[in-house]
Amino acid sequence: MGDTGWGRDGWAVAAGEGEMIELGGPHRPEILVRGADVDGALGAFVFHHDVITENPPHAHHDFMKIAYVLEGTYDFRVGDAEFSGGPGTIVVVPRGSYHTFVTATGGKMLFVSSPAGNEELFAELGRLGPSPSREDLDKVDERFATDRLPGEQGRPWRQLRHGPDQAW
C-alpha cells in the first residue's frame, strides 16, 4: 500500500481462525496475537475449556494478564481474592500473583498478557505433546518465570460454588 500517513497496516483474526494448541487436557488455547508480531507489547489467546474441577495455583513473574469471560461460568482465585463470574466478567491478574480458576460449565475466556509471554508459554507446552515429563515442564516454567505454590498451598484448587456457601 502507498504511504497515506496512517501508519503500519493492522490485521484481523476471525473467530476460530487463530492457532489452536493441543495440550491433551481440558485447556485448549487458540493463539490470536503473538508478541513477536507486536514488538512484544502483548500476547492474546482464547482459552477453550471443558469442565475443570481442580487447577493448581501458579504465578507468572514476567507478565501480568487479564481474562475476559466469553462463555460459561468460572470461579477464580487471584492472590487472596476469590470471586465468580460469567460472560462479560474481566479478571485482572497482577504480575507475580498466584492465581487459578475452575469451571463447572466449561467455556471460553480471552486472555491478554502484557508484556507478551503467556501465549508463547502455551505454544511451547503444545510442542511438548500431551504427556510431557516433569523435567520438560520445569524447563518451560523456568524459561517463562512461572512457579507453583509449594506444599499444601499448592494443591489443586477446587472452589466450585454456585452461591456464597453452597459447593457444587
C-alpha positions in Angstrom: 0.0 0.0 0.0 1.1 3.6 -0.6 2.2 5.9 2.2 -1.1 7.5 3.3 0.2 8.7 6.7 -2.0 6.3 8.5 1.0 4.1 9.7 1.5 0.4 9.6 -1.3 -1.9 8.5 -3.2 -3.8 11.1 -4.9 -7.2 10.7 -7.9 -9.1 11.9 -8.2 -12.7 13.2 -11.7 -14.1 12.6 -13.4 -16.3 15.3 -11.9 -19.8 15.2 -9.0 -18.7 12.9 -6.3 -18.5 15.5 -3.5 -21.1 16.0 -5.1 -23.9 18.1 -2.7 -25.5 20.6 -3.5 -29.1 21.7 -2.3 -29.7 25.3 -4.1 -33.0 25.8 -6.3 -31.9 28.6 -9.3 -29.6 29.4 -7.4 -26.4 28.3 -7.1 -25.6 24.6 -5.6 -22.2 23.8 -6.2 -20.6 20.5 -3.4 -18.0 19.9 -4.7 -14.8 18.3 -1.8 -12.4 18.6 1.9 -13.3 19.3 4.2 -10.9 21.0 6.7 -11.2 18.1 4.0 -9.6 15.8 3.5 -6.5 18.1 7.0 -5.7 19.3 6.5 -7.8 22.5 3.8 -5.4 23.8 1.2 -8.2 24.5 0.0 -11.6 23.6 -3.6 -12.7 23.2 -5.4 -16.0 23.1 -8.8 -17.6 23.6 -8.8 -20.4 26.1 -11.4 -23.0 25.3 -12.3 -25.1 28.4 -14.1 -28.3 29.2 -15.3 -28.7 32.8 -12.3 -28.1 35.1 -12.9 -29.3 38.7 -9.4 -28.5 40.0 -6.5 -26.4 39.0 -3.1 -25.9 40.7 -2.3 -22.3 41.6 0.7 -20.7 39.8 2.3 -17.3 39.2 3.9 -15.6 36.2 6.7 -13.2 37.1 7.4 -11.7 33.7 3.9 -10.6 32.7 0.5 -9.6 34.0 -2.7 -10.7 32.3 -6.4 -10.1 32.1 -9.0 -12.7 31.5 -12.4 -11.8 29.9 -15.1 -14.4 30.2 -16.8 -15.0 26.8 -18.8 -18.1 27.6 -19.5 -20.2 30.7 -19.2 -19.5 34.4 -15.9 -19.5 36.3 -14.7 -19.4 39.9 -11.4 -17.5 40.3 -8.7 -17.0 43.0 -6.1 -14.3 42.4 -3.9 -13.7 45.5 -6.3 -13.9 48.4 -9.3 -12.7 46.4 -12.0 -15.2 45.4 -14.8 -14.4 43.0 -17.1 -15.9 40.4 -18.2 -14.6 37.0 -19.9 -15.3 33.7 -19.8 -13.7 30.3 -18.6 -10.1 30.5 -16.5 -10.5 33.6 -13.0 -9.3 33.5 -10.3 -10.6 35.9 -7.0 -8.8 36.5 -4.0 -10.9 37.4 -1.1 -8.8 38.5 2.4 -9.8 37.7 3.7 -12.3 40.3 0.2 -13.1 41.8 -0.7 -16.7 42.4 -3.9 -17.4 40.5 -6.2 -20.3 39.4 -9.7 -20.9 38.2 -12.2 -23.7 37.8 -15.4 -24.1 35.8 -18.4 -26.4 36.2 -19.8 -25.4 32.8 -16.8 -25.3 30.6 -16.5 -22.1 28.5 -14.1 -19.7 26.8 -12.0 -16.8 28.0 -10.0 -14.2 26.2 -6.6 -13.8 27.8 -4.3 -10.8 27.2 -0.8 -10.7 28.7 1.4 -7.7 28.9 4.2 -7.8 28.0 3.8 -10.8 25.8 4.7 -14.3 27.0 1.7 -16.2 28.1 0.8 -17.2 24.6 4.3 -18.5 23.9 4.3 -20.5 27.2 1.3 -22.4 25.8 2.8 -22.8 22.3 5.9 -24.3 24.0 3.7 -26.7 26.1 1.9 -27.7 22.9 5.2 -28.6 21.2 6.0 -30.9 24.2 2.9 -33.1 23.3 0.2 -34.5 25.6 2.4 -36.2 28.1 5.5 -34.1 28.8 8.0 -35.1 31.5 8.1 -33.2 34.8 11.7 -32.2 33.8 10.4 -30.7 30.5 7.6 -28.8 32.3 10.0 -27.4 34.8 12.2 -26.1 32.0 9.2 -24.3 30.4 8.3 -22.9 33.8 11.8 -21.6 34.3 12.0 -20.1 30.8 8.7 -18.2 31.3 9.4 -17.3 35.0 6.4 -19.3 36.2 6.2 -21.1 39.5 3.7 -23.1 41.6 2.9 -22.7 45.2 4.8 -25.2 47.3 3.3 -27.7 49.8 -0.3 -27.7 51.0 -1.0 -24.3 49.5 0.0 -25.6 46.1 -2.6 -28.4 46.0 -5.1 -28.0 43.1 -7.9 -25.5 43.9 -11.4 -26.9 44.0 -13.5 -23.9 44.7 -16.7 -24.8 42.8 -19.6 -22.8 44.1 -23.0 -21.5 42.9 -23.7 -19.5 46.0 -21.8 -18.0 48.8 -22.0 -21.1 51.0 -23.0 -23.9 48.6 -20.5 -26.2 46.9 -21.5 -27.9 43.7 
